[in-house]
Amino acid sequence: MQSVIHLISGDESEQKTALAIARNLLDDESGTIDDVAVVAQAGGIEAVTAGGEREEQVQSLMDDGVPFKACSNTLDVMNLDESDLIDGIETVPEGAVEVTRLENEGYAYMRP
């Protein structure tokens, strides 16, 4: 099974929950979870910004193989550059399109 977590809210509690869900899926011992991905857009982009409160959590998940993707449209709207993101975050043209693409590939959609 595969899951994509849509990190879209700027709410700190929702960001914390989204990253905790990613960790729980990754640590699942049943052997049924194959892949976990996180797509950040809108207010959720804050969680993947370098120097932010969630940087350590995000880095730990990436170190354990979870790909993080950031919406380029959101970066443009928020006047951010790719260099403002945590190292290793991949950018995609549109977050919603990436989520839809992953769902089409069989990823289950999750949003706290």
Secondary structure by P-SEA (a helix, b strand, c coil): cbbbbbcccccaaaaaaaaaaaaaaaacccccccbbbbbbcccccccccccccaaaaaaaaaaabbbbbbbaaaaaaaccccccccccccccccaaaaaaaaaaabbbbbcc
